[in-house]
Amino acid sequence: MSRAGKRTARPVRSTRDAAVTQQQILDAAEQEFARHGLKGARLSAIAQSAQVTSATLHYYFESKENLYKAVLQRPVDQVHEILLQQNLDALSPEAALQQIVRIAIANEAANPQRQMLWFQESSQNQGAYFKECNVLTLHEYLLKVLERGIAEGCFRPMKPFLALTYILSVCLFYFTVHENWKHLTPEIDRLNSDTVEEHTEEAIAFILAGIQLLPH
């Protein structure tokens, strides 16, 4: 291989390694911020968990605040990418709602620490950083489905944003209380794939029973 060929290969490898390193840092930071919030989290602990130096951490994110913002934004971006791949308009309102519920629960099951991450943000910062995360871009998918269902007579008349709040509560509170409830019934693993699937089916049935328009 020529010298020119060797030189062109290096940036590709460097870019890939940089992406991997940033993901390692974000993974470690998400766990640390979920446990301690922005105020209590330590950059040294994040660097150690990510197996990078503190200098590397500062190189990519510059400050704890910037890293925290990136950690909060990542879940929003990830779910947004998943929802973009769904053709919800081609589904009935009921089917589209079920798909969104499945995505929401599956995402939380894969990342159960995120409910504590949002709680820490609410408790410590009163949502000061949360408001910068464009979460409404995710809510718009569900709001559109609810509004379409109401217009088509599938769902009963209701206030869509309140309904969205209740639906998300049904889906996500399961994971919020997990660390407490695991002591009440230690024989049940609520993060097991089978129990999460049971939660998903029950949540869908519960939500549809609450919002579907009953025949006269």
N, C-alpha and C positions, 0 to 999 in steps of 0.2 A: 504493500500500500504506500502511496506517495505521502510526502509530508503534508501536502494540501489536504489529502483525504483524512489524515489523522487529525489535522486542525479542525476540520468541519465536524468531526464526531464529538469533540469535547463539549461544545455548548449543549448538544442534545442530552448527553449524559449529565451535565451539570444542572440543566433545567429539571430533569427527572429527579435527581437527587434532592434538589431544592424543594420540589413539591412534596416528596416523601418526608423530608425533615420538617416542613411546615405542618404537615398532617400529624406527625408525632407530637409536635409542640401543642397543637390545638387539642389533640386527644388528652394529653396530660393536663393542660390548662382547664379543660372542661371539667375534669374530675376535681381538680383543686378548687375551682371557683364554685362548683356545686356544693362542696363541703364547707367552704369558708367565706364565700362571697368575695366581692372585689376587695373589701377592706382587710379581710383576714388572710387572703391568699398570699403565698410567698413565691416569688419568682425563682428562688433557689430550689424550692421543692418541685416546681414545674420543670425546671431544667434537669434536675436529677431524674425525675420520672420519665422525661422524654429522652434521656441519655444524650443530652447536648450540653454544651457549655453555656454559661450565662451570657457570654459574648455573642454566641450564635443566636440565642433568644432575642437579644437586643438588636441584632443585625436585621432580623426578619420583622420584628414588631415594634422596636424602638422603646416602648414603654408598657407598663402593666395595663394602663388604661386602653391603649390600642389593642393589646392582646385580648383584653376582656371584651371589647367591642367585636372583635373578630369571632370570638367564641359565641357570643350571643347571635351574631348574624348567620353563622354557619347552619344551624338547624332550620332557619327560615329559608335559606337558599336551597338546602337539600330537599325539603318538602315541596318547595316551589318547582324544582326540576321534576319531581315525581308527578305533580299535578299537571304540569305542562304536557306530559306524555299521555294523559288520559283524554279520551274524546267524550267528555261528560255530556256535551250537547246532543250526542247521538243516543244517549240512554234516556229512559224514562226518569222523571224526578226521583221516584223511589229507588231505582237501580243506581242512579248517580249518587244519591245520598248514601246508600250502602257502600259504594266504592270509596267515598271520602272517609266514612267511618273506619273502614278496613285499613286505609292508608294511615289515618291518624293513630290508631291503636298499634299497628305494626311498627310504626316509627318510634312510638314510646316504648314498646316492648324491647326494641333493639337498643334504646338509649334511656333506660329508666332513671338515670341521674339527672335528666334534663328538667324534670318537674321541680327538683330541688334547686336547680340553677335559676329557674324563673322565680321561685319563691325567694331566693336570696336577693335577686334583683329588686323584687317588690318590697321586701323587708328593709334592705339596707339603703336602697337608692330611690325608693318610691317610683320606680319605673323610668327614671331619668334617661337611662341608656336603652331601655326596652322600646321607647317611643321612636328611636332612630333605626329600628330593625325592619321597618316596612312589613310588619305582621299583617296589616290590612290587605296586602296583596294575596295572602293565603285565605283570609276570611272571605274575600270576594268570590272565590269558587263556591263556597257553601252558601253564601248569601244569594248568589245567582240561582242555584238549584232550588233553594227555598222559595224565592220569589216566583220562579217558573212553576213550581208545584202548586203554589197558591193560585196563580193565574189560570192554570189548567184545571183547577178543581180537584187536584190529587191531595193537597194538604189543606187543612182547615185555615181560616183567616187567623193570622197571628202577626206579631211584630218580629220580622226576620232576625234582627240583631239579638233580641232576647232569646229567640229560639236557638240561635247559634251558640249563645252562652250556655244554655242548658245542655245542648248536644255535646259540646266540648267537655263540659263537666262530667257527663255520663261516661264519656270515653276515657278521660285522663285522670280523674280523681282516683281511680283504681290504682294507678301507679304512684300518686302522691302519698297515699296512706299505706303503701306496701310495707315500709320499714316499721311501722307501728303494728299493723295487723298481722304480720308474720309471727308475732309473739302470741297472738290470740289463738291461732290455729297453726302451730309449728309443723304439723303433719302435711300441710298443703303448701306446695311451691307455686305461688301465684305468678311467677315469671316463667314457669314451665310452658312449653309451646301448646300443650293440650289445654291448660287452664286459661291461657291467653286467648285461645280460639273459642273456648266456652264463653269467656267474657265478651268477645267480639260478637258472637251470635246473640247473646242475651242483650247486649247493648243495642244492636240493630233492632231486635224485636221490641224493646222498651221504647226506643226513640220513635219508631214507626207507629206504635200504638198511641203515642202522645200527639203526633202531628197529622196523621192521616185523617182525611175527611170521612166521617162515618156515613154509610148510606142511610137515607131516611126510610 
